[in-house]
Amino acid sequence: MSGLYGADQFYDQIIHAYENGMEGGLSTGYQELDALYTIGTGQITIITGIPGAGKSELLDQLMVNLASQHDWRFAVCSFENEPRIHIPKLMSKKLRKNFWTQQVSREELDDAFGWVRQHFSFLYHADGTLSSMDSILESLQVAVMRYGIRGWIIDPYNFILRA
């Protein structure tokens, strides 16, 4: 029967883990966090917390780190940060300078924007239509084929239209 396995079929994998430990994922860019959590393909991570705790900022920094260190591309579905606000935030994290306080030269701005353009695509409904999980997943499938995304963000999840 498809999908049904006995424990003995995993013995070699168990021995490999015993002898070598569990394989870690990619670095978050923070050594202290890597001791607790690494990032891998095929996994889902849910970050929860009280409003204003910095969840979105952490997600943005993790995306910037993965894009910088491993050339990952992301699709971002951010209901609270429309692209004209979100893109400068990502640029600031990449540059390690504050876009909003004019600490960024025009050359730096153009370079950082080009980097964001290469690594990020945005799911955005300028017409105000609500997103369903089905419409988001459909857009993500296109983003995988068109842009080669390796990760995606839905922030926050509670903004998705439920049927």
FENZIKA-V51616 format. One record per helix or strand of 3 or more residues. SS is the DSSP state (a for helix, b for strand). FROM is the first residue (numbers start at 1). TO is the last residue. Records with the same first field share a line. If there is no record, write none. Layout:
# FENZIKA-V51616
SS: FROM-TO  FROM-TO
This chain:
# FENZIKA-V51616
a: 7-20  31-34  55-70  83-95  99-101  106-119  133-147  157-159
b: 74-78  120-122  151-155
